[in-house]
Amino acid sequence: MFTGLVEEIGTVEGLTQLDDAVRIAVHAPKVTADAAPGDSIAVDGVCLTLVGNDGGVFTADVMRETLERSRLGSYAPGARVNLERALAAGQRMGGHIVQGHVDGVGEVVSRTPSAHWEVVRFTLPGRLERYVVEKGSIAVNGTSLTVSAVGEGFFEVSLIPTTLRETTAGGLAPGDPVNLEVDIVAKYVEKMVRG
């Protein structure tokens, strides 16, 4: 489990094609400082299991299911990614419950700057619309964000300077794809109501 509070921006070193998967290598000195094989790290919101850690570069295998549901397979060396280690017992829960299980891919529509924040609009796949509500939570590339507006086929978030500076959100441009994870609580409520 994760909180959606990004700890470090890492750099993709490379992707190695396997039979039906990809092995990704990411330079990330902070999140690898105490990492061991088997640990979980969210890479742009995708929970991955470490298979190696060497000199601040970790490797993880990404299976076909993950490649189809996220944008991890499209990264090139040099791509910047949001990173977060799994939540340890006793830590503060500052964001929201993020599983690292991407529900779909959206796209940046627009960015509207203001004096103290920036409004970013994203496309929202139709099958995810029912889970996104104004003032609710959503993870965009693994970053826990509050939805400031929602409409047919889109949602918006208002980003403060800290988020723009400390995550990859500051470098997003219209047309860029993003990993989306909706709030797990909404999915459980839907299942219980359907009964």
MORA-V884292 format. One line per field, one symbol per residue. ss: DSSP state (h for helix, s for strand, l for the rest). phi: phi as a letter, one per 20 degrees, with the letter a starting at -180 (. if undefined). A space follows every 10 residues. Layout:
# MORA-V884292
ss = ???
phi = ???
This chain:
# MORA-V884292
ss = lslllllsss ssssssslll ssssssslll llllllllls sssllsssss ssssllssss ssshhhhhhl lhhhllllls ssssslllll lllllllsll lllsssssss ssslllssss sssllhhhhh hlllllssss llssssssss sllsssssss hhhhhhlhhh hlllllssss sslhhhhhhh hhhhl
phi = .cdnefeaee cfercdfdgc bcdddcebff fegcecgnfd cedlndfcef dbbclnddcb edfggfffec dgfefdgnfe cfcbfgfegn ffdedbfcen dferddbfeb ccfcfcbced dcfcggfdgf edcgmedbdd lnefcefeab bfnbbccdde gfffeecfgf dfcgnfecfc cefffffffg ffffl
